[in-house]
Amino acid sequence: MQTGDSLRRLREARPLVHQITNFVVMNETANATLALGALPVMAHAREEVEEMVAIAGALVLNIGTLSPHWVDAMLLAGHAANEHGVPVVLDPVGAGATMYRTDTAKRILDEVQVSVLRGNAGEIATLVGVDAEVRGVESIGAAGDASELARIAGTQLGLIASVTGPVDHVSDGQTVVAVANGDPLMAAITGTGCMSSALTGCFLAVNRERSLEAAAEALIAFGVAGEDAARVAKGPGSFHVALYDALANLDPVALDGRARVS
């Protein structure tokens, strides 16, 4: 991994990361993107998404807020991203909870060339036909090993599968990278999964030819920030605030030495 070098280049380039994301975490993902060093734009109107994505370094599609016009905008943006060579991250929030969410995620995967699929074990398992339970937008469980699930998803869908949990697993269908950075408090606040998708877009924007590494590096950086935030937090509320500070204060020089990767 070259996480420190990638972060350094990201902060120098300040790529625009176009996010079509849900209203609940829009503020969180925008702030996380800014704190890391990239520039967020939260455009979702069908009238502008194609023009906006053409000038972006990456596109993040988050299906947390769904209605027909949002789905149309995601597909328009995804097609435009493919035409312009802009990498696409898909966060299939709540896939498996309702048929609409599952069908929407599958439709995007069918119609858009997605670079990275970032989700929890239940969401990813649902999309590749592995038994799973998703309650609301939370993964309650998925059959089998997370490492094998990432490998299956990478192979079956022809993309980089980024399966996040207590230990994250990233795979292109052959290589599987396990990232053990992070802290349990990351699961105690809303939006950390969506933030990890946004940060994946940030790292992809400066690593278009290294999608597997970029997806893993994003999780390393986010996990290290989570560890730093947890050290000063008194609980979920203060952790939330400290997480933005930790992202902004990540040291590219020290980052690679702190990575817990296997």
Buried (B, 14 or more C-beta within 10 A) or exposed (E): BBBBBBBBBBBEBBBBBBBBBBEBBBEBBBBBBBBBBBBBBBBBEBEBBBEBBBEBBBBBBBBBBBEEEBBEBBBBBBBBBBEEEBBBBBBBBBBBBEEBBBEBBBEBBEEBEBBBBBBBBBBBBBBBEBEBBBEEBBBEEBEEEBBBBBBBBBBBBEBBBBBBBEBBBBBBBEBBBBBBBBBEBBBBBEBBBBBBBBBBBBBBBBBBEBBBBBBBBBBBBBBBBBBBBBEEBEEEEBBBEBBBEBBBEBEBEEBBEBBBBE
